[in-house]
Amino acid sequence: MDVDFLASYPSLMAADALQTKLAELKLVVFDVDGVLTDGGLLYSAAGEEVKRFNVKDGVAMKLLPKWGVTVAVITAKDSAPLRRRMEDLGVKHFYPGCHDKAAAFDELVDTLQISPKHCAYVGDDVIDLQVMPKVGVSFCPSDAHVLVKRHCHFTLNKSAGQGVAREVADVILATRMALEDAYALAQKPEFEKK
């Protein structure tokens, strides 16, 4: 456990049950807009959608599986830039254009044979409330909708598109080991390979 890192989260340090749940997670599911992006929509002159992702989140989404935590993405939107980013990150469990997030989540845990209590979900808006009650731990960015904040277990320090997935990964990994040990894998040249 990385006590020094976790000390910056007093509410987490005071919640032994939440620390235990974080240490036992096997799956983290991310929403995209308002989580991995800032939620803004940009269109090129040709009308193509453009998305801005935070590179720090990419490291997190590639690192978690190396430590036994599967990463999935369930999002209501679909676009070529989004598909490209998921491909670049090697996200195998990707549900784009999904308006019934609860059904997609149920299908995913059945496929992976993981108990929902060993899953986390990261979302920012009311559609994400379909899944949040089902999981062991739910996260939201600091600028999430008020109803999401009321119903999630853990409000992050980061806002949408500013490294939310990285903060989630750091919190999860810090419940298991020193972050220096967790990130040793990311320092190897082969880490960046697909």
C-alpha positions in Angstrom: 0.0 0.0 0.0 1.2 3.5 -0.8 0.2 5.3 2.4 1.9 8.5 1.4 -0.1 8.8 -1.8 -3.4 7.7 -0.2 -2.9 10.3 2.7 -4.0 12.9 0.2 -7.4 11.3 0.2 -8.5 11.6 3.9 -12.0 10.2 3.2 -10.5 7.1 1.7 -8.0 6.7 4.5 -10.9 6.8 6.9 -12.9 4.1 5.0 -11.3 0.7 5.5 -14.1 -1.0 3.6 -13.6 1.2 0.6 -9.9 0.5 0.6 -10.6 -3.2 0.7 -13.0 -2.9 -2.2 -10.4 -1.0 -4.3 -7.8 -3.6 -3.6 -10.1 -6.4 -4.8 -11.2 -4.8 -8.1 -10.8 -6.9 -11.2 -12.6 -4.5 -13.7 -12.8 -0.8 -14.3 -15.4 0.5 -16.7 -15.0 4.1 -18.1 -17.5 6.4 -19.7 -15.9 8.7 -22.3 -17.4 12.2 -22.7 -17.1 14.0 -19.4 -14.6 11.4 -18.1 -11.9 10.7 -20.7 -12.7 13.9 -22.5 -13.7 17.3 -21.2 -17.2 16.7 -22.7 -16.8 19.4 -25.3 -17.8 18.6 -28.9 -15.5 19.9 -31.7 -16.4 19.6 -35.4 -14.0 20.2 -38.3 -15.0 22.4 -41.2 -15.9 19.1 -43.0 -18.3 18.3 -40.1 -16.1 15.5 -38.7 -16.1 15.1 -34.9 -12.8 15.7 -33.2 -12.0 14.6 -29.6 -9.2 15.5 -27.3 -8.0 12.8 -25.0 -5.5 13.2 -22.1 -2.3 11.1 -22.7 -2.0 10.5 -19.0 -5.2 8.5 -19.1 -3.7 6.3 -21.8 -0.9 5.2 -19.5 -3.4 4.3 -16.9 -5.6 2.3 -19.2 -2.6 0.4 -20.4 -1.1 -0.1 -16.9 -4.2 -1.4 -15.1 -4.5 -4.7 -17.1 -0.8 -5.4 -16.4 -1.7 -5.5 -12.7 -4.8 -7.7 -13.2 -7.5 -5.0 -13.6 -9.3 -5.3 -16.9 -10.3 -2.0 -18.5 -13.6 -1.5 -20.4 -15.3 1.5 -22.0 -19.1 1.9 -22.3 -20.2 5.1 -24.0 -23.4 6.5 -25.5 -21.3 8.2 -28.3 -19.5 6.6 -31.2 -17.0 8.3 -33.6 -14.0 7.4 -35.6 -11.6 9.3 -33.3 -13.0 7.4 -30.3 -12.6 4.1 -32.0 -9.0 5.0 -33.0 -8.2 5.9 -29.4 -9.6 2.7 -28.0 -7.7 0.7 -30.7 -4.4 2.6 -29.8 -4.9 1.7 -26.2 -5.8 -1.9 -26.9 -9.1 -1.7 -25.1 -10.7 -5.0 -25.8 -14.0 -4.5 -24.1 -15.5 -1.4 -25.9 -19.2 -0.7 -26.2 -19.7 2.4 -28.3 -23.1 4.0 -29.1 -24.6 2.3 -26.0 -27.7 3.8 -24.6 -28.5 0.9 -22.2 -25.3 0.9 -20.2 -26.7 -1.4 -17.6 -27.4 -4.1 -20.1 -23.9 -3.7 -21.6 -22.4 -3.9 -18.1 -24.4 -7.1 -17.3 -23.2 -8.6 -20.6 -19.6 -7.7 -19.8 -19.5 -9.2 -16.3 -21.2 -12.3 -17.6 -18.6 -12.6 -20.4 -15.7 -12.0 -18.0 -17.3 -14.0 -15.2 -16.6 -11.3 -12.7 -18.8 -10.4 -9.8 -20.2 -6.8 -10.0 -18.8 -6.2 -6.5 -15.3 -6.6 -8.0 -16.0 -3.9 -10.6 -15.7 -0.1 -10.6 -17.5 2.3 -12.9 -16.4 5.9 -13.7 -19.0 8.2 -15.0 -20.1 11.9 -14.9 -23.8 12.2 -15.9 -27.2 10.8 -15.1 -27.0 8.0 -17.8 -24.2 6.6 -15.7 -26.5 6.1 -12.8 -27.8 3.0 -14.7 -24.5 1.2 -13.8 -23.2 2.9 -10.6 -25.5 1.1 -8.2 -24.4 -2.2 -9.6 -20.7 -2.0 -8.9 -18.5 -2.3 -5.8 -16.9 1.1 -6.3 -18.2 4.1 -8.4 -16.0 7.1 -9.2 -16.9 10.5 -10.8 -14.8 13.5 -11.9 -14.9 16.6 -9.7 -17.2 18.4 -12.2 -19.7 15.5 -12.5 -23.4 16.3 -12.3 -24.7 16.8 -8.7 -26.9 13.6 -8.9 -23.9 11.5 -9.8 -21.9 13.0 -7.0 -24.7 12.1 -4.6 -24.7 8.5 -5.7 -21.1 7.6 -6.3 -18.6 6.3 -3.7 -15.7 8.5 -4.6 -15.5 11.9 -6.1 -12.1 12.4 -7.7 -9.9 15.5 -7.6 -9.5 15.7 -11.4 -12.2 17.2 -13.6 -13.3 15.7 -17.0 -10.6 15.2 -19.5 -7.9 16.2 -17.1 -6.5 12.8 -16.2 -9.5 11.1 -14.6 -8.5 7.6 -15.6 -5.0 8.2 -14.3 -6.3 9.3 -10.9 -8.5 6.2 -10.8 -5.6 4.0 -11.6 -3.3 5.6 -9.0 -6.0 5.2 -6.3 -6.6 1.6 -7.1 -2.9 0.7 -7.5 -1.9 2.6 -4.3 -4.2 0.3 -2.3 -2.1 -2.6 -3.5 1.5 -1.4 -3.7 3.9 1.6 -3.8 3.2 3.6 -6.9 6.9 3.4 -7.8 6.5 -0.4 -8.0 3.3 -0.1 -10.0 4.8 2.3 -12.6 8.0 0.3 -13.0 6.2 -1.5 -15.8 5.5 1.7 -17.6 9.1 2.6 -17.7 10.0 -0.3 -19.9 10.3 0.2 -23.6 7.9 -2.6 -24.4 5.1 -0.9 -22.4 4.3 1.5 -25.3 4.0 -1.3 -27.8 0.4 -2.4 -28.7 
